[in-house]
């Protein structure tokens, strides 16, 4: 039965959250995990830091709430409420983050060797799904902004061309919004996929708030996607690792994906994380528009005031001009600091250690910050003061003519330079050897090489390494970028596929 109408259910309820509180209030003495026994066995410093109340709610989902062994009633009720709130047919709570849903979708829908169209600005978890499933990716490349070298959205025409070239594709998997807040024309892409009888899956990790305000792009399943994952913890009020998988239409159902979720998700799911999804859903269903109205107003004010600071440039919705159907999330603020003579890595350290500001990410050219429902006028003013201090500090020395080369301003060019030769699974599980990074040009990588955040692999297993990739990685590593994935974290060497 469709749950698309939010009025069809009572969104004032939070059955899983209330069930967890009822379990606590019942005074049950546990002879089960976790070993700290409601905090009674926890070290004093842990109790002081976390609080006795939180530790008293730290029980495994399978350890109570509304059943002795497994939560049988309250979680399904809560998931139906979430489906309605996100405009979906069905939903599943994920307590290992959206990565769980990304991997599970590919495991449930693709056999080894089958083709799936995948956006090349994919999160590393989708790449993990390709490795584990053995699916053969046909990469769809998002367009790149000519000035900022930022990856934008995958266009409708790119998807159409991909489907024409790969009529046997099992699914299309896109990232929308991108890490920089750009969303694709999902209604048109979804319509195209339906015409071809192909599932559209969307990694919507950075768009959990979209369905709750008209000024934001539409949510993925609202736009017609077959399935999507969205991270409740990233921009809403859920605890870290709380995510949701939503389903729409009849090309893929929750029942078909559930065994794959069970295969990779922990067998000791946290009841606190699941309860936080339920509570965050109720908050957004009842008050989301009002909360986001204030959030958007704060973010627009922050954009305006930050843009007035000498040497600071705010990248905004102008990046999608001339891109019909593309959207932009104003709450995600990209701050270009090159004209201060600082890399984003240097700026992040200065802001953290001297201005008490923690940014979302840094790269060679700047930082990204979020304005969310947790912000207020005071926190926004703190951000503005911190960036103004950075611009006026002795650390900001603006050497004229020494801006970073456009080809190195983001990972976009490097991503598109890599040439896929074999499947990620074949490369990851093949015979390998380590070679110096510069000597790997022209070889096939067996490793994932991912600047983190944002978690978009510059090099995927199966990619032939190019000079552009190597140039970018050397420059980024020298500038202090954190690299995830390769066995040699210093990137002095990289593992390549051993030629037979």
GUKEFI-67318 format. One line per field, with one value per residue (C-alpha): residue number from 1; residue in three letters; chain; x, y, z. Coordinates in pm, 1 decimal. Layout:
BEGIN
i: c(NUM_...)
aa: c(ALA_...)
ch: c(A_...)
X: c(X_...)
Y: c(Y_...)
Z: c(Z_...)
# end
This chain:
BEGIN
i: c(1_2_3_4_5_6_7_8_9_10_11_12_13_14_15_16_17_18_19_20_21_22_23_24_25_26_27_28_29_30_31_32_33_34_35_36_37_38_39_40_41_42_43_44_45_46_47_48_49_50_51_52_53_54_55_56_57_58_59_60_61_62_63_64_65_66_67_68_69_70_71_72_73_74_75_76_77_78_79_80_81_82_83_84_85_86_87_88_89_90_91_92_93_94_95_96_97_98_99_100_101_102_103_104_105_106_107_108_109_110_111_112_113_114_115_116_117_118_119_120_121_122_123_124_125_126_127_128_129_130_131_132_133_134_135_136_137_138_139_140_141_142_143_144_145_146_147_148_149_150_151_152_153_154_155_156_157_158_159_160_161_162_163_164_165_166_167_168_169_170_171_172_173_174_175_176_177_178_179_180_181_182_183_184_185_186_187_188_189_190_191_192_193_194_195_196_197_198_199_200_201_202_203_204_205_206_207_208_209_210_211_212_213_214_215_216_217_218_219_220_221_222_223_224_225_226_227_228_229_230_231_232_233_234_235_236_237_238_239_240_241_242_243_244_245_246_247_248_249_250_251_252_253_254_255_256_257_258_259_260_261_262_263_264_265_266_267_268_269_270_271_272_273_274_275_276_277_278_279_280_281_282_283_284_285_286_287_288_289_290_291_292_293_294_295_296_297_298_299_300_301_302_303_304_305_306_307_308_309_310_311_312_313_314_315_316_317_318_319_320_321_322_323_324_325_326_327_328_329_330_331_332_333_334_335_336_337_338_339_340_341_342_343_344_345_346_347_348_349_350_351_352_353_354_355_356_357_358_359_360_361_362_363_364_365_366_367_368_369_370_371_372_373_374_375_376_377_378_379_380_381_382_383_384_385_386_387_388_389_390_391_392_393_394_395_396_397_398_399_400_401_402_403_404_405_406_407_408_409_410_411_412_413_414_415_416_417_418_419_420_421_422_423_424_425_426_427_428_429_430_431_432_433_434_435_436_437_438_439_440_441_442_443_444_445_446_447_448_449_450_451_452_453_454_455_456_457_458_459_460_461_462_463_464_465_466_467_468_469_470_471_472_473_474_475_476_477_478_479_480_481_482_483_484_485_486_487_488_489_490_491_492_493_494_495_496_497_498_499_500)
aa: c(UNK_UNK_UNK_UNK_UNK_UNK_UNK_UNK_UNK_UNK_UNK_UNK_UNK_UNK_UNK_UNK_UNK_UNK_UNK_UNK_UNK_UNK_UNK_UNK_UNK_UNK_UNK_UNK_UNK_UNK_UNK_UNK_UNK_UNK_UNK_UNK_UNK_UNK_UNK_UNK_UNK_UNK_UNK_UNK_UNK_UNK_UNK_UNK_UNK_UNK_UNK_UNK_UNK_UNK_UNK_UNK_UNK_UNK_UNK_UNK_UNK_UNK_UNK_UNK_UNK_UNK_UNK_UNK_UNK_UNK_UNK_UNK_UNK_UNK_UNK_UNK_UNK_UNK_UNK_UNK_UNK_UNK_UNK_UNK_UNK_UNK_UNK_UNK_UNK_UNK_UNK_UNK_UNK_UNK_UNK_UNK_UNK_UNK_UNK_UNK_UNK_UNK_UNK_UNK_UNK_UNK_UNK_UNK_UNK_UNK_UNK_UNK_UNK_UNK_UNK_UNK_UNK_UNK_UNK_UNK_UNK_UNK_UNK_UNK_UNK_UNK_UNK_UNK_UNK_UNK_UNK_UNK_UNK_UNK_UNK_UNK_UNK_UNK_UNK_UNK_UNK_UNK_UNK_UNK_UNK_UNK_UNK_UNK_UNK_UNK_UNK_UNK_UNK_UNK_UNK_UNK_UNK_UNK_UNK_UNK_UNK_UNK_UNK_UNK_UNK_UNK_UNK_UNK_UNK_UNK_UNK_UNK_UNK_UNK_UNK_UNK_UNK_UNK_UNK_UNK_UNK_UNK_UNK_UNK_UNK_UNK_UNK_UNK_UNK_UNK_UNK_UNK_UNK_UNK_UNK_UNK_UNK_UNK_UNK_UNK_UNK_UNK_UNK_UNK_UNK_UNK_UNK_UNK_UNK_UNK_UNK_UNK_UNK_UNK_UNK_UNK_UNK_UNK_UNK_UNK_UNK_UNK_UNK_UNK_UNK_UNK_UNK_UNK_UNK_UNK_UNK_UNK_UNK_UNK_UNK_UNK_UNK_UNK_UNK_UNK_UNK_UNK_UNK_UNK_UNK_UNK_UNK_UNK_UNK_UNK_UNK_UNK_UNK_UNK_UNK_UNK_UNK_UNK_UNK_UNK_UNK_UNK_UNK_UNK_UNK_UNK_UNK_UNK_UNK_UNK_UNK_UNK_UNK_UNK_UNK_UNK_UNK_UNK_UNK_UNK_UNK_UNK_UNK_UNK_UNK_UNK_UNK_UNK_UNK_UNK_UNK_UNK_UNK_UNK_UNK_UNK_UNK_UNK_UNK_UNK_UNK_UNK_UNK_UNK_UNK_UNK_UNK_UNK_UNK_UNK_UNK_UNK_UNK_UNK_UNK_UNK_UNK_UNK_UNK_UNK_UNK_UNK_UNK_UNK_UNK_UNK_UNK_UNK_UNK_UNK_UNK_UNK_UNK_UNK_UNK_UNK_UNK_UNK_UNK_UNK_UNK_UNK_UNK_UNK_UNK_UNK_UNK_UNK_UNK_UNK_UNK_UNK_UNK_UNK_UNK_UNK_UNK_UNK_UNK_UNK_UNK_UNK_UNK_UNK_UNK_UNK_UNK_UNK_UNK_UNK_UNK_UNK_UNK_UNK_UNK_UNK_UNK_UNK_UNK_UNK_UNK_UNK_UNK_UNK_UNK_UNK_UNK_UNK_UNK_UNK_UNK_UNK_UNK_UNK_UNK_UNK_UNK_UNK_UNK_UNK_UNK_UNK_UNK_UNK_UNK_UNK_UNK_UNK_UNK_UNK_UNK_UNK_UNK_UNK_UNK_UNK_UNK_UNK_UNK_UNK_UNK_UNK_UNK_UNK_UNK_UNK_UNK_UNK_UNK_UNK_UNK_UNK_UNK_UNK_UNK_UNK_UNK_UNK_UNK_UNK_UNK_UNK_UNK_UNK_UNK_UNK_UNK_UNK_UNK_UNK_UNK_UNK_UNK_UNK_UNK_UNK_UNK_UNK_UNK_UNK_UNK_UNK_UNK_UNK_UNK_UNK_UNK_UNK_UNK_UNK_UNK_UNK_UNK_UNK_UNK_UNK_UNK_UNK_UNK_UNK_UNK_UNK_UNK_UNK_UNK_UNK_UNK_UNK_UNK_UNK_UNK_UNK_UNK_UNK_UNK_UNK_UNK_UNK_UNK_UNK)
ch: c(A_A_A_A_A_A_A_A_A_A_A_A_A_A_A_A_A_A_A_A_A_A_A_A_A_A_A_A_A_A_A_A_A_A_A_A_A_A_A_A_A_A_A_A_A_A_A_A_A_A_A_A_A_A_A_A_A_A_A_A_A_A_A_A_A_A_A_A_A_A_A_A_A_A_A_A_A_A_A_A_A_A_A_A_A_A_A_A_A_A_A_A_A_A_A_A_A_A_A_A_A_A_A_A_A_A_A_A_A_A_A_A_A_A_A_A_A_A_A_A_A_A_A_A_A_A_A_A_A_A_A_A_A_A_A_A_A_A_A_A_A_A_A_A_A_A_A_A_A_A_A_A_A_A_A_A_A_A_A_A_A_A_A_A_A_A_A_A_A_A_A_A_A_A_A_A_A_A_A_A_A_A_A_A_A_A_A_A_A_A_A_A_A_A_A_A_A_A_A_A_A_A_A_A_A_A_A_A_A_A_A_A_A_A_A_A_A_A_A_A_A_A_A_A_A_A_A_A_A_A_A_A_A_A_A_A_A_A_A_A_A_A_A_A_A_A_A_A_A_A_A_A_A_A_A_A_A_A_A_A_A_A_A_A_A_A_A_A_A_A_A_A_A_A_A_A_A_A_A_A_A_A_A_A_A_A_A_A_A_A_A_A_A_A_A_A_A_A_A_A_A_A_A_A_A_A_A_A_A_A_A_A_A_A_A_A_A_A_A_A_A_A_A_A_A_A_A_A_A_A_A_A_A_A_A_A_A_A_A_A_A_A_A_A_A_A_A_A_A_A_A_A_A_A_A_A_A_A_A_A_A_A_A_A_A_A_A_A_A_A_A_A_A_A_A_A_A_A_A_A_A_A_A_A_A_A_A_A_A_A_A_A_A_A_A_A_A_A_A_A_A_A_A_A_A_A_A_A_A_A_A_A_A_A_A_A_A_A_A_A_A_A_A_A_A_A_A_A_A_A_A_A_A_A_A_A_A_A_A_A_A_A_A_A_A_A_A_A_A_A_A_A_A_A_A_A_A_A_A_A_A_A_A_A_A_A_A_A_A_A_A_A_A_A_A_A_A_A_A_A_A_A_A_A_A_A_A_A_A_A_A_A_A_A_A_A_A_A_A_A)
X: c(0.0_134.8_258.9_315.1_49.2_193.4_-160.4_-245.0_-54.0_-23.2_316.8_284.9_370.7_725.2_671.3_1032.7_1159.3_874.2_927.8_1289.4_1183.4_920.0_1187.6_1398.3_1105.3_1006.2_1310.5_1419.1_1748.2_1953.3_2151.6_2254.4_2473.9_2615.7_2854.5_2839.5_2483.4_2303.3_2620.8_2667.4_2995.3_3124.3_3433.9_3351.7_3501.6_3283.6_2969.9_3066.5_3126.5_2827.9_2581.9_2404.2_2079.8_2240.6_2416.3_2087.7_1940.2_2230.2_2073.0_2090.6_1783.8_1758.7_1766.0_1431.9_1233.9_914.3_1023.3_1265.5_1476.1_1387.0_1193.8_896.7_631.6_761.1_1033.9_805.9_555.5_830.6_953.8_605.2_591.3_931.3_816.8_521.0_734.2_980.1_703.7_799.4_620.1_836.4_1145.6_1412.6_1612.8_1990.9_2217.2_2549.6_2503.1_2398.2_2696.1_2486.5_2213.0_2456.0_2622.4_2298.1_2130.3_2406.0_2422.2_2045.9_2017.3_2340.0_2511.7_2882.7_2953.4_2621.3_2636.0_2522.4_2545.0_2716.2_2800.2_3179.4_3155.3_3032.7_3094.6_3349.5_3070.9_2912.1_3251.5_3261.9_2927.1_3072.1_3365.0_3148.1_2881.2_3118.7_2900.4_3061.3_3033.9_2974.5_3064.2_2850.7_3057.3_2908.1_2981.7_3254.7_3226.3_3471.3_3603.1_3589.8_3657.1_3378.1_3186.4_2824.6_2532.5_2498.5_2276.4_1967.5_2146.2_2440.3_2200.6_2019.0_2346.5_2454.5_2132.0_2163.1_2516.6_2432.9_2075.5_2144.6_2214.7_2044.9_2022.8_2132.2_2300.8_2345.5_2470.4_2227.2_2292.6_2666.9_2907.0_2906.3_2525.3_2433.0_2133.9_2049.1_1726.7_1587.5_1227.6_1343.3_1602.6_1348.3_1101.5_1369.0_1459.2_1094.1_1060.5_1354.1_1235.4_1555.5_1580.9_1704.6_1894.0_2004.1_2268.2_2094.1_2310.8_2344.6_1977.2_1772.4_1611.5_1500.5_1142.2_1056.5_1087.7_974.5_1289.1_1503.4_1525.5_1273.5_1361.4_1484.4_1187.1_946.1_1107.6_1045.0_1356.0_1308.6_1515.0_1741.3_1950.2_1961.0_2170.5_1961.2_2273.1_2440.0_2202.4_1912.2_1900.4_1980.7_2277.0_2590.1_2536.9_2159.1_2029.3_1720.1_1659.0_1341.6_1158.7_919.4_740.4_752.7_1092.0_1261.7_1103.6_1223.1_1164.6_1407.3_1681.3_1628.0_1837.2_2133.1_2097.3_2100.3_2408.7_2622.4_2465.4_2567.6_2377.4_2380.7_2201.3_2191.1_1844.6_1956.3_2050.0_1721.7_1527.0_1704.2_1581.3_1227.2_1257.2_1422.6_1148.6_876.7_1053.4_1076.7_726.9_573.1_808.1_1047.3_923.0_949.3_1293.6_1424.3_1272.6_1492.5_1790.8_1774.1_1739.6_2048.7_2246.4_2160.3_2263.8_2591.0_2659.7_2605.0_2823.4_3102.6_3112.7_3182.8_3512.8_3817.3_3988.8_3692.9_3472.8_3149.9_3055.9_2681.7_2389.3_2542.7_2737.1_2419.6_2325.6_2233.2_2167.5_1792.5_1655.4_1968.9_1923.2_2138.8_2134.3_2193.2_2266.4_2594.2_2849.5_3168.6_3424.5_3708.8_4013.5_4280.7_4309.7_4416.5_4722.0_4598.5_4507.3_4185.3_4390.4_4579.0_4256.8_4090.3_4374.1_4373.5_3996.9_3989.0_4282.4_4235.0_3873.0_3701.7_3537.6_3509.5_3449.5_3289.9_3584.4_3887.5_4064.0_4338.4_4135.8_3895.3_3651.0_3287.4_3057.7_2696.9_2416.7_2155.8_1849.3_2095.9_2225.3_2105.4_2201.3_2477.6_2646.3_2629.2_2786.3_3060.5_3135.7_3145.8_3377.9_3607.3_3638.0_3690.4_3965.5_4123.9_4123.2_4282.4_4536.0_4908.5_4861.4_4670.6_4941.7_4804.4_5090.8_4964.3_4959.9_5010.9_4663.1_4634.0_4631.5_4272.1_4342.7_4427.3_4153.4_3941.9_3955.8_3723.9_3982.8_4173.1_3860.9_3774.1_4131.7_4138.3_4053.9_3850.3_4002.9_3868.9_3596.5_3664.7_3625.1_3875.7_4127.8_4070.1_4102.2_4368.9_4741.6_4903.6_5238.3_5348.2_5526.2_5627.2_5330.3_5495.6_5592.8_5229.1_5125.2_4974.9_4920.6_4589.1_4525.3_4409.9_4338.7_4085.7_4250.1_4006.3_4054.8_3836.1_3612.6_3431.5_3493.7_3489.8_3761.4_4011.5_4129.6_3906.2_4024.4_4033.8_4131.5_4438.7_4638.9_4713.0_4963.8_4676.6_4572.3_4927.0_4989.7_4677.8_4750.9_5110.2_5002.1_4719.7_4931.1_5207.0_4949.5_4821.1_4512.6_4401.3_4398.4_4194.3_4214.3_4568.7_4781.7_5058.5_4884.8_5178.6_5117.3_5483.8_5369.9_5047.7_4944.0_4875.4_4736.4_5013.6_5028.0_5001.3)
Y: c(0.0_341.6_564.4_870.0_1079.5_1210.5_1280.8_908.9_838.1_1007.3_1177.4_1281.7_922.6_794.3_427.0_314.9_615.9_587.5_212.5_265.2_505.5_256.3_-15.6_214.5_306.2_-58.8_-105.1_-431.6_-559.7_-681.7_-1004.8_-942.5_-718.5_-457.7_-539.1_-199.6_-291.1_42.6_230.1_62.0_-95.7_196.8_387.7_706.0_929.0_761.7_813.3_1176.9_1233.0_1042.2_1074.4_802.8_865.4_794.0_481.0_361.5_371.4_191.0_-143.2_-352.2_-334.4_-711.7_-694.5_-548.0_-233.0_-428.8_-792.9_-1017.4_-1110.1_-887.4_-567.0_-703.8_-436.0_-90.4_-63.6_-158.0_100.4_362.5_273.5_317.7_663.5_744.5_625.3_860.0_1152.9_1106.9_1046.9_681.1_350.1_184.2_250.3_70.4_202.9_173.7_190.6_154.5_469.0_512.9_299.3_-0.8_87.3_163.8_-174.7_-363.4_-220.4_-344.1_-682.8_-724.2_-614.7_-700.2_-1029.2_-1055.6_-924.2_-743.6_-377.9_-88.6_277.2_457.4_823.9_854.8_1096.0_795.4_758.4_494.7_276.2_241.2_136.6_-120.4_-246.8_-285.1_-484.0_-712.5_-770.2_-804.1_-573.2_-403.0_-24.1_192.0_529.9_840.0_1156.4_1467.4_1792.2_2013.2_2385.3_2556.4_2804.6_2623.0_2273.5_2147.8_1838.0_1929.8_1699.8_1411.3_1542.5_1377.3_1343.1_1163.9_909.3_874.2_813.4_562.7_367.8_375.0_237.1_-19.3_-139.3_-437.0_-215.8_-341.6_-1.7_360.1_476.1_850.3_1079.2_1365.4_1604.9_1603.4_1671.9_2035.5_2061.1_2028.6_1806.2_1636.6_1668.0_1358.6_1391.3_1378.3_1108.6_898.9_933.6_823.4_521.1_419.7_434.5_193.9_-29.6_35.4_100.6_442.0_435.6_760.3_808.9_1103.7_1097.8_1477.1_1551.0_1419.5_1762.6_1807.4_1675.0_1916.6_2257.5_2386.2_2599.9_2286.4_2034.2_1745.6_1431.0_1137.4_904.6_1198.8_1267.0_909.8_711.7_340.0_353.1_592.2_622.5_938.3_1013.0_1131.4_1205.6_1429.7_1726.6_1632.6_1535.7_1164.1_1013.3_939.0_634.3_687.0_659.0_563.8_364.4_456.8_274.6_393.4_213.6_-158.0_-218.2_-289.3_-346.4_-341.6_-717.8_-774.9_-563.2_-668.7_-991.5_-792.1_-537.7_-823.0_-965.1_-656.7_-470.2_-542.4_-817.5_-592.8_-283.3_7.0_83.2_439.4_500.0_355.7_559.4_875.3_813.9_787.6_1104.9_1301.9_1191.3_1312.2_1645.0_1702.0_1575.3_1812.1_2110.7_2058.7_2343.2_2594.9_2470.8_2478.2_2821.4_2955.2_2745.7_2873.0_3231.3_3187.2_3030.1_3308.9_3567.2_3382.2_3365.3_3737.0_3842.9_3595.8_3715.1_4070.9_3968.6_4066.7_3764.4_3532.0_3402.6_3211.4_2961.7_2972.8_2875.1_3051.0_2727.8_2568.0_2853.0_2714.8_2365.8_2297.8_2089.4_2109.2_2225.3_2377.7_2342.5_2688.7_2545.7_2398.2_2679.6_2643.7_2902.3_2964.6_3097.6_3096.4_3473.2_3462.7_3261.7_2962.6_2609.9_2477.9_2238.8_2527.6_2719.2_2421.6_2392.2_2764.3_2779.1_2477.0_2569.2_2946.0_3023.9_2712.8_2634.3_2281.7_2274.1_1988.8_1945.2_2113.5_2075.6_2249.4_2566.1_2615.1_2470.0_2362.7_2436.1_2337.2_2548.8_2310.1_2302.9_2297.5_2646.8_2981.2_3346.0_3310.1_3014.7_3186.9_3502.4_3287.4_3146.3_3492.4_3624.0_3324.5_3364.6_3739.4_3670.4_3426.7_3685.4_3948.0_3723.6_3716.9_3362.7_3498.1_3616.9_3663.5_3621.4_3761.9_3523.4_3209.5_3063.5_2687.9_2554.4_2508.6_2141.8_2088.4_2295.6_1989.0_1618.9_1655.3_1647.6_1367.3_1153.7_1194.5_1124.8_769.7_510.4_203.5_-114.6_-407.2_-443.4_-318.7_-673.2_-817.7_-552.6_-568.7_-947.1_-999.7_-1051.8_-721.6_-557.1_-222.3_32.3_397.0_623.0_802.5_468.9_355.2_579.7_354.1_68.7_-58.4_24.9_-249.1_0.0_267.9_607.8_846.4_1198.4_1193.3_1378.2_1380.7_1009.4_1024.6_796.6_970.8_624.3_316.3_-43.8_-127.9_224.7_289.0_559.8_870.3_1149.8_1383.3_1148.6_1117.5_1492.9_1562.2_1300.0_1415.5_1778.3_1696.3_1468.5_1731.5_1991.1_1774.4_1604.3_1295.0_997.2_684.9_344.8_262.5_31.1_291.9_592.1_817.4_739.9_683.5_359.3_221.3_-135.9_-221.9_-528.7_-775.0_-837.2_-1201.2)
Z: c(0.0_-92.8_187.7_-32.3_139.5_467.8_589.4_573.8_895.9_1231.6_1224.1_1588.8_1679.7_1729.6_1811.8_1819.7_2015.6_2265.2_2286.5_2386.8_2660.8_2778.1_2799.7_3015.3_3238.9_3285.5_3511.3_3346.2_3491.1_3194.2_3194.8_2836.7_2624.9_2640.5_2921.5_3087.4_3203.3_3157.8_3249.9_3586.8_3477.8_3276.3_3390.1_3579.4_3311.4_3048.6_3258.3_3312.1_2939.8_2797.1_3082.9_3278.3_3087.7_2750.5_2873.1_3018.0_2667.4_2504.1_2428.3_2111.7_1889.7_1920.4_2299.0_2385.5_2306.0_2236.9_2224.6_2408.8_2107.0_1815.0_1762.3_1570.0_1583.2_1662.9_1402.8_1110.8_1236.6_1255.4_908.1_762.6_918.0_767.5_425.5_442.1_555.8_268.3_11.7_-42.3_-74.7_190.7_401.1_600.7_893.5_848.4_1152.8_967.8_762.8_401.9_301.4_403.1_156.2_-125.5_-94.9_-33.9_-343.4_-573.6_-401.9_-439.6_-801.0_-986.7_-1055.0_-1131.1_-1478.6_-1520.2_-1618.1_-1402.2_-1502.2_-1213.8_-1165.3_-1145.4_-851.8_-654.3_-282.8_-189.8_-47.2_-391.8_-518.8_-238.2_-364.5_-713.2_-573.6_-362.1_-626.6_-919.4_-1127.4_-1425.1_-1400.3_-1704.0_-1561.5_-1613.0_-1577.6_-1421.4_-1597.6_-1453.6_-1388.0_-1625.0_-1367.8_-1035.3_-1173.3_-945.1_-1040.5_-1105.1_-1189.9_-1433.4_-1712.7_-1856.1_-2189.1_-2025.9_-1878.9_-2210.3_-2394.5_-2131.3_-2165.5_-2544.5_-2525.1_-2256.1_-2318.3_-2090.7_-1787.8_-1471.6_-1305.0_-1302.0_-979.9_-928.4_-653.7_-596.8_-440.0_-498.0_-215.1_-325.2_-307.1_-676.0_-754.1_-1083.4_-1282.3_-1112.5_-1237.2_-1600.3_-1535.4_-1346.0_-1633.6_-1878.4_-1664.8_-1635.9_-2015.3_-2042.6_-1757.4_-1562.3_-1188.0_-1078.5_-749.3_-585.5_-320.3_-154.7_156.4_153.5_90.4_385.0_426.2_65.0_96.6_375.3_208.9_-130.0_-176.0_-188.7_-473.9_-462.9_-273.2_-481.8_-440.4_-463.6_-802.4_-916.4_-815.6_-755.7_-436.5_-248.5_64.1_273.5_581.0_872.7_1073.3_815.0_808.9_1038.0_1405.6_1393.4_1573.9_1373.9_1145.3_1128.9_772.9_579.3_263.2_77.5_-201.9_-474.2_-755.3_-826.2_-992.1_-659.6_-318.7_37.1_62.0_-224.9_-65.9_298.6_275.2_141.0_422.8_673.6_504.8_562.6_854.9_1211.5_1392.4_1701.0_1572.8_1815.2_1945.5_2019.5_1655.6_1530.3_1786.7_1672.3_1314.8_1448.9_1657.3_1375.1_1134.8_1369.7_1413.2_1038.6_958.6_1212.5_1206.6_915.5_697.7_980.0_1085.3_729.5_664.6_943.8_831.7_473.8_595.7_814.4_533.1_289.0_547.2_608.1_234.8_196.4_490.3_416.9_56.6_177.4_339.6_133.8_-22.1_41.6_-238.7_-180.3_-448.0_-497.0_-716.9_-1016.5_-1075.9_-1216.0_-1449.3_-1789.9_-1650.6_-1684.1_-1400.6_-1186.0_-826.8_-555.7_-177.5_-25.6_318.8_195.1_179.2_-26.9_80.1_-166.8_22.0_-247.6_-254.1_110.8_10.3_208.9_116.6_263.5_475.6_636.1_684.9_854.9_1106.1_1181.6_1219.1_1447.7_1669.2_1691.6_1608.7_1753.6_1419.3_1284.2_909.2_715.7_479.5_332.4_0.9_-191.3_-238.5_49.4_299.0_313.2_606.3_675.5_811.6_953.5_1174.6_1466.5_1389.1_1515.0_1476.3_1734.7_1562.4_1222.9_1365.2_1518.1_1173.1_1015.2_1287.0_1241.2_864.6_906.1_1159.3_915.5_638.3_863.3_1039.3_968.2_833.7_534.7_301.1_-48.4_-298.6_-627.9_-920.5_-713.9_-728.5_-761.6_-1115.1_-1238.6_-1310.4_-943.1_-784.1_-717.3_-787.7_-1088.0_-1363.0_-1194.5_-1159.7_-1523.6_-1630.2_-1493.0_-1757.0_-1647.1_-1790.0_-1583.4_-1321.1_-968.9_-836.4_-1083.8_-986.4_-610.8_-589.6_-855.8_-816.4_-723.2_-659.7_-516.4_-733.8_-678.9_-754.1_-1045.6_-1205.0_-1189.2_-1479.4_-1745.6_-1496.4_-1356.7_-992.8_-757.1_-479.4_-396.7_-352.1_-185.8_-49.2_262.2_295.5_59.3_-1.2_-382.3_-519.2_-744.8_-843.0_-847.3_-869.9_-1238.0_-1344.7_-1554.2_-1379.5_-1583.7_-1536.7_-1440.9_-1159.4_-1031.0_-1053.0_-850.9_-585.7_-540.1_-509.5_-270.7_-50.6_-31.6_73.6_358.5_216.1_408.0_174.9_251.1_86.7_-27.9_180.4_173.5_327.1_236.6_-133.9_-193.6_-352.9_-492.4_-564.1_-927.4_-1099.7_-1178.2_-1551.4_-1648.8)
# end
